[in-house]
Amino acid sequence: MPSYITLMNWTDQGVKSFRESVDRADAAEVVLSPAGITFKDIYWTVGAYDLVATFEAPDEETLAAALLALAAQGNLRTTTMRAFTAEEMKGVIAKAT
C-alpha cells in the first residue's frame, strides 16, 4: 500500500487548542481507518512544521479526501508527499531506463 508523509501546521484555532492535539490525533486515526488509511507514525515537532505524520492509504484520492475533511475542522493545514520504499524506488528506476 502506498505511503505518504504529511507535514502539518496548526491554524490559529489549532494552536489555541493545542492541549487537545493528542486526542485529536487519536480521533483522526479512528475516523480514517474505515477508508483504509492507517497512521504509521505521528510526531509533534519544533521548527517549520508542528506535526509530521506518515500514513499508508489505498491511493492519493482517498488520502486527499480524508485530509481535506480533517482540515475542514479548522485546526490544521497540510502538505503531503508520496513516499517510496527502497523496493518501490527500484521499480521507479527500472521504468526510467
C-alpha positions in Angstrom: 0.0 0.0 0.0 1.4 3.5 -0.9 3.0 5.5 1.9 2.7 9.3 2.4 4.4 11.8 4.6 2.3 14.7 5.7 3.7 18.0 7.1 1.2 19.8 9.3 0.9 23.3 10.7 -1.7 24.3 13.2 -4.0 27.1 12.3 -4.7 29.9 14.9 -7.6 27.7 16.1 -5.4 24.7 16.3 -2.8 26.5 18.4 -5.5 27.8 20.8 -6.5 24.2 21.4 -3.0 22.6 21.4 -3.8 20.8 24.6 -6.3 18.6 22.7 -3.9 17.8 19.9 -3.1 14.2 21.1 -6.8 13.4 21.5 -7.5 14.9 18.0 -4.8 12.7 16.5 -6.3 9.6 18.2 -9.8 10.6 16.9 -8.4 11.1 13.4 -6.9 7.7 13.4 -10.3 6.1 14.3 -12.1 8.2 11.6 -9.5 7.4 8.9 -9.3 3.7 9.4 -12.6 2.8 7.7 -11.2 4.4 4.5 -8.2 2.1 4.7 -5.9 4.8 5.9 -3.5 3.9 8.7 -1.2 6.1 10.7 2.3 4.7 10.7 3.8 7.4 12.9 2.9 10.9 14.1 5.4 13.3 15.7 4.9 16.7 17.2 7.8 18.8 16.0 9.7 22.0 16.6 10.6 24.2 13.6 8.9 24.9 10.3 6.1 22.3 10.9 4.1 21.5 14.0 3.4 17.8 13.2 4.8 15.2 10.8 2.8 12.1 10.1 3.3 9.1 8.0 0.3 7.2 6.5 -0.5 4.3 4.4 -3.5 4.8 2.2 -5.0 2.9 -0.8 -4.4 5.9 -3.1 -3.8 9.6 -3.3 -7.5 10.5 -3.8 -8.6 8.6 -0.6 -5.9 10.3 1.5 -6.6 13.7 -0.1 -10.3 13.4 0.7 -9.6 12.4 4.3 -7.1 15.2 4.9 -9.5 17.7 3.4 -12.1 16.5 5.9 -9.6 16.9 8.8 -8.5 20.3 7.6 -12.2 21.4 7.3 -12.3 21.2 11.1 -10.1 24.3 11.2 -7.1 23.0 13.2 -4.6 22.1 10.5 -3.1 22.9 7.2 -1.3 20.1 5.4 1.3 19.4 2.8 1.5 15.7 1.6 4.2 13.9 -0.3 4.2 10.4 -1.7 7.0 8.3 -0.1 8.6 5.3 -1.8 10.3 2.4 0.0 13.6 1.1 -1.4 11.8 -1.7 -3.2 9.3 0.7 -4.8 12.1 3.0 -5.8 13.8 0.1 -7.6 10.6 -0.2 -9.7 10.6 3.6 -10.4 14.2 3.4 -11.5 13.5 0.4 -13.7 10.8 2.3 -15.5 13.2 5.3 -16.1 15.8 3.3 -18.0 
